[in-house]
């Protein structure tokens, strides 16, 4: 331990300085000793890591208004912290106000941060102090009195391993115009979507063609898929050049599935012109006409001249 004195004196003034070459613990000193650990030694971008900082007072006197600095390393973003009552951590200044730590007592805090960039991140306490003189001062990152440092290796996640793919709709007319939208959603290791824009996503298909992939800016990537061939096609995908396991399919058909349109028409059918491929029926209650084109392979059935004073028109048509 070294103690320095600074004395101001005017020119010509005599100054006498007395000092001791030894000190006694009876004078009372604090001895704050920080120690830092991390929940992980490696992580992927997007993962959360928890730092734990323990501070003990090995001195003979209480450290009043104690504090320390723990700045998060580059590539990490503050998420949350937990500390004992009467203490607080200020993310903006990286300062943990410890309050009073009695001789022999200790404090502990946890700080959770999210990895935002790949690389090796070194973290540690950079400063410890209090109102009491400390026999082992800490004033810079990596100093032995600062409790050492911890390194975390952050890696880019292969997003293809957790991403998913879907199609909508999954049944499409194979006319080269009707399309299904193929969507790739980037997800974290828990299956939750992540807003990761700027990645290189490709969507190859086994039938027809998929248009250019659009980065939607929210972690989803989509393309329009069309075909003139009949059958079931499969879409796969890659993220940043890495093949993904999931696939999605679309059934390309000749015509849309029939939709049955049953209508109970008050009053008799006034005209039926099958040859012209139209059916026209008067609606007695409104005076309006029901005109429905007869498409290829469609079936029109006019059943019963009268059904409780009404006529039932059943028309099958394309969806």
Residue pairs with C-beta under 8 A, 6 or more apart in sequence:
1 23
1 135
1 136
3 19
3 23
5 17
5 19
7 15
7 17
9 15
25 60
26 60
28 59
28 60
28 61
28 132
29 59
29 60
29 61
29 132
29 133
29 134
29 135
30 57
30 59
30 61
30 62
30 63
30 66
30 101
30 103
30 130
30 132
30 133
30 134
30 135
31 57
31 58
31 59
31 134
31 135
31 136
32 55
32 56
32 57
32 58
32 59
32 63
32 66
32 68
32 101
32 128
32 129
32 130
32 134
32 136
32 138
33 55
33 56
33 57
33 58
33 136
33 145
33 147
34 53
34 54
34 55
34 68
34 125
34 128
34 138
34 146
34 147
35 53
35 54
35 55
35 56
35 147
35 148
36 51
36 52
36 53
36 54
36 70
36 123
36 124
36 125
36 147
36 148
36 149
36 150
37 51
37 52
37 150
38 49
38 50
38 51
38 52
38 123
38 150
38 152
39 49
39 50
39 51
39 52
40 47
40 49
40 152
41 150
41 151
41 152
41 153
42 152
42 153
42 154
42 155
43 49
43 115
43 152
43 153
43 154
43 155
44 115
44 154
44 155
44 156
44 157
44 189
45 115
45 116
45 117
45 118
45 154
45 155
45 156
45 157
46 114
46 115
46 116
46 157
46 188
46 194
47 114
47 115
47 154
48 79
48 112
48 113
48 114
48 115
49 76
49 112
49 113
49 114
49 115
49 152
50 110
50 111
50 112
50 113
51 70
51 110
51 111
51 112
51 113
51 123
51 150
52 108
52 109
52 110
53 68
53 70
53 96
53 108
53 109
53 110
53 111
53 125
53 147
54 106
54 107
54 108
55 66
55 68
55 98
55 101
55 106
55 107
55 108
55 128
56 101
56 105
56 106
57 63
57 66
57 101
57 102
57 103
57 104
57 105
57 106
58 104
59 103
59 132
59 134
59 135
60 103
61 103
61 132
62 100
62 101
62 102
62 103
62 132
63 98
63 100
63 101
63 130
63 131
63 132
63 134
64 100
64 130
64 131
64 132
65 97
65 99
65 100
65 130
65 131
66 97
66 98
66 99
66 100
66 101
66 107
66 128
66 129
66 130
67 95
67 96
67 97
67 98
67 127
67 128
67 129
67 130
68 95
68 96
68 98
68 125
68 127
68 128
68 129
68 138
69 93
69 94
69 95
69 96
69 125
69 126
69 127
69 128
70 89
70 94
70 96
70 111
70 123
70 124
70 125
70 126
71 94
71 123
71 126
72 78
72 94
72 111
72 113
72 123
73 121
73 122
73 123
73 152
74 117
74 119
74 121
75 115
75 116
75 117
75 118
75 119
75 121
75 154
76 113
76 114
76 115
76 116
76 121
76 123
77 113
77 114
77 116
78 91
78 111
78 113
79 112
79 113
79 114
80 111
80 112
81 89
81 91
81 109
81 110
81 111
81 112
82 109
82 110
83 89
83 96
83 107
83 108
83 109
83 110
84 107
84 108
84 109
86 99
87 96
87 97
87 98
87 99
87 107
87 109
88 96
88 97
89 95
89 96
89 97
89 109
89 111
90 96
90 97
96 109
98 107
98 130
99 107
101 107
101 130
115 121
115 152
115 154
117 154
118 154
118 155
118 156
119 153
119 154
120 151
120 152
120 153
120 154
121 151
121 152
121 153
121 154
122 141
122 149
122 150
122 151
123 149
123 150
123 152
124 141
124 142
124 146
124 147
124 148
124 149
124 150
125 138
125 141
125 146
125 147
126 138
126 139
126 140
126 141
126 146
127 138
127 139
127 140
127 146
128 134
128 137
128 138
128 145
128 146
129 137
136 145
137 145
138 145
138 146
138 147
139 146
140 146
141 149
142 148
142 149
157 188
157 189
158 239
158 240
158 242
159 186
159 187
159 196
159 199
159 239
159 240
159 242
160 237
160 238
160 239
160 240
160 242
160 243
160 244
161 242
161 244
161 245
162 186
162 187
162 188
162 189
162 191
163 184
163 185
163 186
163 187
163 237
163 239
163 244
163 246
164 184
164 185
164 187
164 246
165 182
165 183
165 184
165 185
165 203
165 235
165 236
165 237
165 244
165 246
165 247
165 248
166 182
166 183
166 185
166 248
167 180
167 181
167 182
167 183
167 225
167 235
167 248
167 249
167 250
168 180
168 181
168 183
169 180
169 250
170 180
170 248
170 249
170 250
170 251
171 250
171 251
171 253
171 257
172 178
172 179
172 180
172 225
172 226
172 227
172 250
172 251
172 252
172 253
173 252
173 253
173 254
173 255
173 256
174 208
174 227
174 228
174 229
174 230
174 252
174 253
174 254
175 228
176 208
176 226
176 227
176 228
177 226
178 226
179 224
179 225
179 226
180 224
180 225
180 250
181 222
181 223
181 224
181 225
182 203
182 205
182 210
182 222
182 223
182 224
182 225
182 235
182 248
183 220
183 221
183 222
184 201
184 203
184 213
184 220
184 221
184 222
184 237
184 239
184 244
185 193
185 219
185 220
186 193
186 194
186 196
186 199
186 219
186 220
186 221
186 239
187 193
187 194
187 219
188 194
193 218
193 219
193 220
194 219
195 217
195 218
195 219
196 219
197 215
197 216
197 217
197 218
197 219
198 215
199 215
199 221
199 239
199 240
200 238
200 239
200 240
200 241
201 213
201 215
201 221
201 237
201 238
201 239
202 213
202 237
202 238
203 210
203 213
203 221
203 223
203 235
203 236
203 237
204 210
204 235
204 236
204 237
205 225
205 233
205 234
205 235
205 236
206 233
206 234
206 235
207 227
207 229
207 231
207 232
207 233
207 234
207 252
208 225
208 226
208 227
208 228
208 229
208 233
208 252
209 225
209 226
209 227
210 223
210 224
210 225
210 235
211 223
211 224
211 225
211 226
212 223
213 221
213 222
213 223
214 221
214 222
214 223
215 221
216 222
225 233
225 235
225 250
227 233
227 250
227 252
229 252
230 252
230 253
230 254
231 251
231 252
232 249
232 250
232 251
232 252
233 249
233 250
233 252
234 247
234 248
234 249
235 247
235 248
235 249
235 250
236 243
236 244
236 246
236 247
237 244
237 246
238 244
255 296
255 297
255 318
256 318
256 319
257 319
258 298
258 316
258 317
258 318
258 319
259 316
259 317
259 318
259 319
260 314
260 315
260 316
261 292
261 314
261 315
261 316
261 317
262 312
262 313
262 314
263 290
263 312
263 313
263 314
263 315
264 307
264 310
264 312
265 281
265 283
265 290
265 310
265 311
265 312
265 313
266 283
266 284
266 285
266 309
266 310
267 282
267 283
267 284
267 285
267 309
267 310
267 311
268 305
268 306
268 311
269 281
269 282
269 302
269 311
269 313
270 280
270 281
270 282
271 280
271 281
271 282
272 279
272 280
272 281
272 302
273 279
273 280
274 294
274 300
277 293
277 294
278 291
278 292
278 293
278 294
279 290
279 291
279 292
279 294
279 300
279 302
279 313
279 315
280 289
280 290
280 291
281 289
281 290
281 311
281 313
282 289
283 289
283 290
290 313
292 300
292 315
292 317
293 317
294 300
295 317
295 318
298 315
298 316
298 317
298 318
299 314
299 316
300 313
300 314
300 315
300 316
301 313
301 314
302 311
302 312
302 313
303 311
303 312
303 314
304 311
304 312
305 311
